[in-house]
Amino acid sequence: MRSRASRSVSVLVAGVALAVAAASAGASSTAGPPASQAAPAAPSALASDRIYFVMTDRYANGDPSNDTGGYSGDHTQTGFDPSSPAWWHGGDFKGLTGTCTDTVHGLARLKKLGFNAIWVTPPVVNQVDDGGTGGYHGYWGMDFTKVDPHLGTSADFKAFVDCAHSLGMKVIMDVVVNHTGDVVQLQGGSAYETGAYRDCHGKKFDPARYVGKKTFPCLAAKNMPKVPFVFPAQKHAKSPAWLNDPLNYHDRGDIDFNGGDQQSYEWGDFVGLDDLFTEKPNVEKGLAQIYAKWVTDYKLDGFRVDTARHVNAGFFKLWVPQILAAARSVGVKDFSIFGEVFETDAIDVSAFVRNRGLPSVLDFPFQNVASGYAAGQSGALGLAHRLEDDDYYRTANGVDPTFPTFLGNHDMGRAAYEIEVNGGGSGDTLLRHVLLGYDLMYLLRGAPTVYYGDEVGMMGSGGDQQARQDMFPTEVQDWQTQTRVGSPPIGSGSSFDVTDNPIELELAKLGALRDAIPALSTGWSVVRYAKGPLLAVSRIDPVSKQEVVAVFDNGTDSASVQVQTATPSSTWTQRLGTPVPFAQPRSDATGKLTVPVDANTAVLLTADSAIPDAHAPTPTVKVSGDPLTDFWTVSASVPGTAPVSVAFFVKRRAGGWRRLDVDTSSPYRAFLDPATFKKNEPVQLAAIARALDGTTAASKVVSFRVHGR
């Protein structure tokens, strides 16, 4: 895909591309696609989730007897040293579960804070010691069939899941399909080797050609890019047994993050961890069997997939259906899967949904722009562009893209830290910026995801180990004196005793709003205004026909903004923000609404009247070159201000109409990737607009030849 240098330049490019496209596109009399396929699909299961992400080892110690994991010796043998950020601290599933009724500790506390889903770091047995640090975080798996003894037993994990379900909370388990703990050694050192793969006879081959096949070329250690070997004491260290075969790994050395390409990201070892040869059928099937069993044994509700960027391009198209089938077999019909693609360009990330088969991805691009906006250092336009870029994630299933959104995490740093380093100030100023950040997460589309400890004001001093503080009384001296936002340093106390931090109070309030107003979870998103510090977005519930308007101001002064709504002549009720000091807001006969908003705050208004019915207007379809990618944009202009969805269709010479996507907000568009068509292939294109009253209107059919750009 093309590099995104400037959106202003891109607009000029789009104009030129449109002229080129017009020369090769024209109206056709061919019958259009069926209106029955015009409706959007039901929202993603993720859309209504409010996720609490917890590192189990750092949350609560419910059973001190398992602190050393049953091992004996010093911390390099047991992994346990609560005075160091690098080792296990004693948190476990008994502590995370609590009594299931105590609203000060455990899962009932999270339910009270407004969360309805919990994401836990990988619970599998981890490498105890790898180069002076332990596998307390869960990402160095050794035995993928059992719960790590530091965290408890399988019965403890089951009790945790059962408690969560009894509270109406989903359980999302972190999984790793890219790598295991570091056991396989490579002759010649860890530098990445770029040579071709060769089979056991020395013949070159491309692993990608065998993805999804039943067979794979024979391999021999001597012909691998780097000759692998395992020390005798570790030959049977992993489980299942197939993980002990060095030929089930890429055996190339470490990824070069400073100069490597996507291929090296997929084949190289992630900071020394053994990179699984996921192109091999037995490896792909083995990983599906491992995680399908976790789903069926515990009736889990979702997976977060670690290091998804580093797995081969065809893996998820094979693995995801097997996991979803396992979930359905035990009655979990809405199992969610989202991957970690640590990249801030939305269009680059979208390829993992459009092309690689991931149902969803963590919204790193949103984090990038939201933290800057919340800090008061960037304008609203970046957020508006991020919402528009959702179109690149739309697929033929017709589901509005839904992402877990976040402000900070266990790798990059906590939310308050991220906003602080973006220029968000300190003290009360920083607190106001952090609260604005959470307002963004909860009032805009996506599944808001809060990292444990952020709700009590933890900041930390960076990513990785310095973003993994203890909720229970910590023995790490630096953590006792670290600055917090909204609360004083914790000292020798417990974070569970902090119950009045403004952040946790705001989160509970926002969670209640999401429960009370469905549009905030599953509603369509329509950007109404984005200029300077002001952002206004309508959330529209297509079922109840209720419109909600959220307005954000990251500036230093109060402001007022007039926005176009879809609900004319209606009073509006304020649900969040400083109370308006005059008469109740009211939209005029054309739907225009004036909203005052204080500096560094958000305002939420709900319309007291339903959006009036209006028949679907007829869309007009055009084709132009997309300014940000190598795609062709199929766009539809729709007259009027009433909310509609627009379904786009393509018809190739052989076959019937196929849906490209369904777009629920302007600019209405779909994309054609020339790489998926023959050179100069003739196609026909059409769009169907669907109004909230269910009426539809079809565009004229447009003919176009898909050629490279």
Salt bridges, closest charged atoms under 4 A:
ASP49 OD1 - LYS170 NZ 3.12
ASP57 OD2 - ARG58 NE 2.86
ASP63 OD2 - LYS94 NZ 3.58
ASP102 OD2 - HIS105 ND1 2.69
ASP148 OD1 - HIS150 ND1 2.69
ASP162 OD2 - LYS158 NZ 2.73
ASP174 OD1 - ARG304 NH1 2.91
GLU266 OE2 - ARG356 NH2 2.71
ASP274 OD2 - LYS238 NZ 2.82
ASP275 OD2 - HIS250 ND1 2.52
GLU279 OE1 - HIS250 NE2 2.78
ASP297 OD2 - LYS293 NZ 2.70
ASP301 OD2 - HIS165 NE2 2.70
ASP306 OD1 - ARG304 NH1 3.01
ASP334 OD2 - LYS170 NZ 3.97
GLU340 OE2 - ARG304 NH2 3.47
GLU343 OE1 - ARG309 NH2 3.77
ASP345 OD1 - ARG4 NH2 2.87
ASP363 OD1 - ARG386 NE 3.11
ASP363 OD2 - ARG445 NH2 2.83
GLU388 OE1 - HIS385 ND1 3.84
ASP389 OD2 - ARG4 NH1 2.74
ASP389 OD2 - ARG7 NH2 2.70
ASP390 OD1 - ARG386 NH1 3.03
ASP390 OD2 - ARG445 NE 2.95
ASP391 OD1 - ARG394 NE 2.96
ASP391 OD2 - ARG669 NE 2.68
ASP400 OD1 - ARG394 NH1 2.60
ASP411 OD2 - HIS410 NE2 3.48
ASP411 OD1 - ARG468 NH2 3.09
ASP454 OD1 - ARG414 NH1 2.73
GLU455 OE2 - ARG109 NH2 2.75
ASP464 OD1 - ARG468 NH2 3.21
ASP470 OD1 - HIS89 ND1 2.72
GLU506 OE1 - LYS509 NZ 3.57
ASP515 OD1 - ARG50 NH2 3.07
GLU547 OE2 - ARG528 NH2 3.04
ASP613 OD1 - LYS545 NZ 2.53
ASP630 OD1 - ARG2 NE 2.67
ASP663 OD1 - ARG394 NE 3.21
GLU681 OE2 - ARG652 NE 2.77
ASP693 OD2 - HIS615 ND1 3.04
